[in-house]
Amino acid sequence: MTETTDRVDEPRKDGASARTSRQIVVVLPGQGVQKARMGVGLHAALPEFAERVDHVLAQWGTAGAEIRADWLAETPAIDIDDIRRSQPLLFAIDWALGRSLLDRGIVPAALVGHSVGELAASVLAGVLDLEDATAIMTDRLVQLADAPPGAMLAVAAKPDDVRFCAEFGVDIGAVNAPRQVVLAGAIPDIDRAATQLAEAGISARFARSSVAFHSEQIGEHVMRSVPALERIVFRDPALPLWSAYTGAPLTNAQVRDVRFWARQPALPVLFWPTLERVLDTTGPALVVEAGPGRSLTTAARRHRRVAAGESSTVALLPHAAGSPEQDRRAFDDALELIRAAA
């Protein structure tokens, strides 16, 4: 996904917003945005963030300690795209950033997570305890350990433009923007789809995943999580939790459907349709990306309400992994805009 610097509305010198107050919509990214040393600068610069990330990683014991050490290393030795590394880190960083907002009294009008970001959003909304969420992720990774090798393909096209790829056995795994979808499936099938897309003049590139997330290729594997999920306590959302799998706020009944939670890694992520409905519901909004990079806010800038200046976007971290000074400056600047917008 191509990322650019987010456009935001500058606050007036008196600290008030130059526009009318806006609802805060927090979006949390998932698999595909991971980068080596993502968020490491903020870990060094903001003790509360470091404590939260460390607390999450500690839930995985020795494995979590190894993830932390390699993440903080100047030259990480383990591939960041390995889901045993990317998934826990994305969850930890998303949750820690989102928690930093809530602890400052910032109350989102909506929480929207992309892929594993929805699990982090569920904790922020009070649906899950942190310990239960990490247990869910642990079980997911166990169930996916023997999944067949897969691939994901980011395509600059509308869903209707790529439906012909279904004949190769691949699924539309995500709809991220008006002309930005992700295909997922077995490697030979994705290779055939990539060839056909190139011949059709449609731009595509391989996404960063060795598992065909959000495709039926892993459907059987993820359903093995049902027994573990039946032991989890799910609660009514205390904050509006919009699901990118349903395109609507999760109801109290849906959050208790263990099959829905089990199926999430295999279901398509409908981020763009969900964001459209959120912004149509909230009215003027500031879309805040709580996670590594700026992929979701870059997509949000294409929304008509953002393009018209009615709504705007800001990210809590820079596009690329930065120094402690760069990460802290991005975080502090974002907080200033959030406070001005509320």
MOWO-V123124 format. One record per backbone hydrogen bond with DSSP energy under -1.0 kcal/mol. CO is the residue of the C=O (numbers start at 1). NH is the residue of the N-H. If there is no record, write none. Layout:
CO,NH  CO,NH
This chain:
7,313  12,15  16,12  23,286  24,109  24,110  25,288  26,112  27,290  28,114  30,33  35,38  37,40  39,43  40,44  41,45  42,46  46,50  47,51  48,52  49,53  50,54  51,55  52,56  53,57  54,58  56,59  57,60  58,61  60,63  61,65  62,66  63,67  64,68  65,69  66,70  67,71  68,72  79,82  82,85  82,86  83,87  85,89  86,90  87,91  88,92  89,93  90,94  91,95  92,96  93,97  94,98  95,99  96,100  97,101  98,102  99,103  101,104  101,106  102,105  110,26  111,242  112,28  114,117  115,118  116,120  117,121  118,122  119,123  120,124  121,125  122,127  122,128  123,126  125,238  127,235  129,133  130,134  131,135  132,136  133,137  134,138  135,139  136,140  137,141  138,142  139,143  140,144  144,147  151,185  152,207  153,183  154,205  155,157  155,181  158,161  159,162  162,165  163,166  164,167  165,168  165,170  166,169  171,184  173,269  174,182  175,272  177,180  180,176  180,177  181,155  182,173  182,174  183,153  184,171  185,151  186,190  187,191  188,192  189,193  190,194  191,195  192,196  193,197  194,198  195,199  196,200  197,202  198,201  203,156  205,154  207,209  210,150  211,213  215,218  216,219  218,222  219,223  221,224  222,225  223,226  225,229  226,230  228,231  229,232  240,111  241,250  243,247  244,270  248,243  251,255  254,257  256,258  257,261  258,262  259,263  263,266  263,267  265,214  269,175  270,274  271,275  272,276  273,277  274,278  275,279  276,280  277,281  278,282  279,283  284,23  285,312  286,25  287,314  288,27  289,316  294,298  295,299  296,300  297,301  299,302  300,303  303,307  304,308  305,310  305,311  306,309  312,287  314,289  323,327  324,328  325,329  326,330  327,331  328,332  329,333  330,334  331,335  332,336  333,337  334,338  335,339  336,340  337,341  338,342  341,22
